């Protein structure tokens, strides 16, 4: 079987799992699941902190190695913009702790950033084992069910065409959207025996004058 047929065969067994319960994140260990979505509702205190960050004219781009035991302190000290945002920092700390516990990690690569444009605007697959993604405000990550993807049209295979006309998907109606507040685990090609099973996703377009506050967590160990 050639690599294209192998990819198509494997793609038939990749699906999503979602729930309002945080325990759904453990479903990422299931071989056929390449995105697990905790449909979380942010607390009023976190939403208030997020609004303060969003309306500030100050930029925010936190990039650090984070450990569960000291992340709240380090975040509040990283920038004055987070100095009095206790609820937001504690929630990020909770997600760091959950991610480390789930994957038995001592530390993670953390990025918390305010964006006014799409960071990765074309559909792609991450070459990582697994990435946690959550958008606190604004439009959230878009992704495609595996069985609608033409993998030959990813990257250079798109011939420079936009996703909507490159043939990477059957139809634009196939595009799935996370919601602000959702916490998602995106399985990449670096996951064991998942070379052709990574989640195909992209950053959404951000309208002029709007921003999104995005958190990502990655393996460090």
C-alpha positions in Angstrom: 0.0 0.0 0.0 1.5 3.4 -1.0 1.7 6.3 1.5 -1.4 8.1 0.1 -3.6 5.0 0.4 -2.2 4.4 3.9 -3.0 7.9 4.9 -6.6 7.6 3.6 -7.1 4.3 5.3 -5.9 5.6 8.7 -7.9 8.8 8.3 -11.1 6.8 8.4 -10.4 6.0 12.1 -9.8 9.5 13.3 -12.6 11.4 15.0 -13.4 13.9 17.7 -14.6 13.7 21.3 -16.3 16.5 23.2 -18.1 17.0 26.5 -18.9 19.6 29.2 -16.9 17.4 31.5 -13.1 18.0 31.8 -12.5 14.2 31.9 -13.2 14.1 28.2 -9.6 15.3 27.7 -8.4 11.8 28.6 -10.1 10.5 25.4 -7.0 11.8 23.5 -5.3 8.6 24.5 -7.8 6.7 22.3 -6.1 5.8 19.1 -9.0 7.0 16.9 -9.4 10.4 18.6 -7.3 13.3 17.3 -9.1 16.1 19.0 -10.7 16.1 22.5 -12.7 19.1 23.5 -13.7 20.2 26.9 -16.7 22.6 26.4 -15.9 24.8 29.3 -17.6 27.9 30.5 -15.2 30.5 31.9 -16.0 32.0 35.3 -17.1 35.6 35.7 -13.8 36.5 37.4 -11.8 35.0 34.5 -14.0 36.8 31.9 -13.5 40.1 33.7 -9.7 39.7 33.7 -9.8 38.7 30.0 -11.8 41.8 29.2 -9.2 44.0 30.9 -6.4 42.4 28.9 -8.4 42.7 25.7 -9.3 46.4 26.1 -5.7 47.4 27.1 -3.6 49.0 24.4 -0.6 47.1 25.7 0.6 44.0 23.7 0.7 40.6 25.4 3.0 37.8 24.2 4.0 35.6 27.1 6.4 32.8 26.1 7.9 30.7 28.9 8.7 27.3 30.2 6.1 26.6 32.9 5.9 24.3 35.9 2.6 23.8 37.8 4.0 24.8 41.2 5.1 28.3 40.2 3.2 29.3 37.1 0.8 31.7 38.8 3.6 33.7 40.3 5.6 33.7 37.2 2.7 34.9 35.0 1.9 37.8 37.3 5.5 38.8 37.3 6.1 38.4 33.6 4.2 41.6 32.6 2.4 44.4 34.3 -0.6 43.6 32.2 -1.1 40.3 34.2 0.0 41.7 37.6 -3.6 42.0 39.0 -5.2 39.4 36.9 -5.3 36.7 39.6 -8.3 34.8 38.3 -6.9 34.5 34.8 -3.4 33.5 36.0 -4.9 30.8 38.4 -7.0 29.4 35.5 -4.0 29.2 33.3 -2.2 27.5 36.2 -5.0 25.0 36.4 -4.7 24.1 32.7 -0.9 23.8 33.1 -1.4 21.4 36.0 -4.0 19.4 34.1 -1.8 19.1 31.0 1.2 18.0 33.1 -0.8 15.5 35.0 -2.5 14.0 31.9 0.8 13.5 30.1 3.1 13.0 33.2 5.2 16.1 32.4 7.2 18.2 34.8 7.0 21.3 32.7 5.4 22.7 29.5 6.1 25.3 26.8 3.5 28.0 27.4 2.4 30.8 25.1 -0.3 33.3 26.0 -0.7 36.0 23.4 -3.1 38.7 22.2 -3.6 38.5 18.4 -5.0 40.8 15.9 -4.3 38.5 12.9 -4.3 34.8 12.1 -1.1 33.2 13.4 -1.4 30.1 11.2 -4.0 31.0 8.5 -3.8 27.9 6.3 -4.9 24.4 7.3 -1.9 22.3 8.5 -0.9 19.5 10.9 1.4 20.1 13.9 4.6 18.0 14.1 4.1 17.6 17.9 2.7 14.9 20.1 -0.2 16.9 21.4 -1.0 20.6 21.9 -3.5 22.2 24.3 -5.3 25.2 22.7 -7.9 27.5 24.2 -9.1 30.9 23.1 -10.3 33.1 25.9 -11.9 35.8 23.7 -12.5 36.3 20.0 -12.8 33.7 17.2 -11.4 30.3 18.0 -9.4 27.6 16.2 -10.9 26.0 13.1 -10.4 22.3 12.2 -11.5 19.6 9.7 -12.8 16.1 10.3 -10.2 13.7 9.0 -12.4 12.0 6.5 -13.0 15.2 4.5 -9.3 16.1 4.1 -7.3 15.7 0.9 -3.8 15.5 2.5 -2.1 16.0 -0.8 -3.4 19.6 -0.8 -1.7 20.5 2.5 1.4 22.7 2.5 3.0 23.0 -0.9 0.3 20.8 -2.3 -2.1 23.7 -2.2 -0.1 25.4 -5.0 -0.5 28.7 -3.1 -4.3 28.6 -3.4 -6.6 29.6 -0.4 -8.0 26.7 1.6 -11.4 27.3 0.2 -10.3 26.7 -3.3 -7.2 24.4 -3.0 -9.2 21.2 -2.7 -7.9 20.4 0.8 -11.5 19.9 2.0 -14.7 18.7 0.3 -16.6 21.9 1.0 -16.2 25.0 3.3 -19.2 23.7 5.2 -16.9 21.0 6.5 -15.0 23.5 8.7 -15.5 22.9 12.4 -15.1 25.7 15.0 -14.0 25.7 18.6 -15.8 28.2 20.8 -14.2 30.8 23.1 -13.7 29.0 26.4 -13.3 25.5 24.9 -10.2 23.6 26.0 -9.0 21.3 23.2 -6.2 18.8 22.9 -5.0 18.5 19.3 -3.1 15.4 18.5 -0.1 15.9 16.1 2.0 13.7 13.9 4.6 13.4 16.7 2.2 11.2 18.7 3.2 7.6 18.7 2.1 5.8 15.5 0.1 8.8 14.3 2.2 9.9 11.3 -0.9 10.3 9.1 -3.4 11.0 11.9 -2.7 14.5 13.1 -5.6 17.0 13.4 -5.8 19.4 10.4 -6.5 22.9 11.7 -5.8 26.6 11.3 -6.1 30.0 13.0 -9.3 31.9 12.1 -9.3 35.3 10.4 -9.5 38.2 12.8 -11.7 41.1 11.8 -10.2 44.6 11.8 -10.4 46.2 15.2 -10.9 42.8 17.0 -8.5 40.6 19.0 -8.3 37.1 20.3 -6.5 35.9 23.5 -4.9 32.5 22.9 -3.2 30.0 25.1 -1.2 27.1 23.9 0.7 24.4 25.9 3.2 22.1 24.4 5.4 19.2 25.6 8.8 20.1 27.0 10.0 16.8 28.4 
